Amino acid sequence: MFKSRTFHYIVDRLTADRAEVIRKGLEVLTGVEGVRVTVNRGMVEIRAKKDMEPQVRLACEVAGALYRTRAEL
């Protein structure tokens, strides 16, 4: 079995309202154990067993934010 990892994504045009939409949208996904969105850093952190980049892109599009890239921290 794979262990869960934390994946970081950088998002532009992130506001508190958009962050809440992204967080709620990602929390319901299978395989996601936790989501944290930091507005002032423009960062989405996901605890999951695999990379969730396509799902983050879609959540950003729905929320009206702009997905930039995955960050390696």
C-alpha positions in Angstrom: 0.0 0.0 0.0 1.1 3.6 -0.7 1.4 6.1 2.1 -0.4 9.4 2.0 1.7 12.4 0.9 1.1 16.1 0.9 0.9 17.7 -2.5 1.1 21.5 -2.9 -0.4 23.6 -5.7 0.0 27.3 -6.5 -3.2 29.2 -7.4 -3.6 32.8 -8.6 -6.6 35.1 -8.0 -7.4 33.3 -4.8 -9.9 34.9 -2.5 -11.5 33.6 0.7 -14.7 32.8 -1.2 -12.9 31.0 -4.0 -10.7 29.2 -1.4 -13.9 27.8 0.3 -15.3 26.6 -3.0 -12.0 24.8 -3.9 -11.7 23.3 -0.4 -15.3 22.0 -0.4 -14.9 20.6 -3.9 -11.7 18.7 -3.1 -12.8 17.4 0.2 -15.5 15.2 -1.3 -13.1 13.3 -3.6 -12.2 9.7 -3.0 -8.7 9.4 -1.8 -8.3 12.9 -0.4 -7.7 12.8 3.3 -7.4 16.5 3.9 -7.4 19.9 2.2 -5.9 23.2 3.4 -6.1 26.4 1.3 -4.0 29.3 2.4 -5.3 32.5 0.7 -2.3 34.8 1.5 0.2 32.3 0.1 -2.0 31.3 -2.9 -1.5 27.6 -1.9 -3.6 24.5 -1.9 -2.3 21.6 0.1 -3.9 18.2 -0.3 -3.1 15.0 1.7 -3.7 12.1 -0.6 -2.1 8.9 -1.9 -1.7 10.2 -5.4 -1.3 13.5 -7.2 -4.6 15.3 -7.7 -3.6 17.9 -10.2 -6.5 17.4 -12.7 -9.0 17.7 -9.8 -7.3 20.8 -8.5 -7.4 22.3 -12.0 -11.1 21.6 -12.3 -11.8 23.0 -8.8 -9.9 26.2 -9.6 -11.9 26.6 -12.9 -15.2 26.2 -11.1 -14.2 28.6 -8.3 -12.9 31.3 -10.8 -9.3 31.0 -9.6 -6.3 30.4 -11.9 -4.3 27.2 -11.4 -0.6 27.9 -11.9 1.6 24.8 -11.1 2.4 22.1 -8.6 5.0 23.1 -6.1 7.7 20.8 -4.7 8.2 21.7 -1.0 
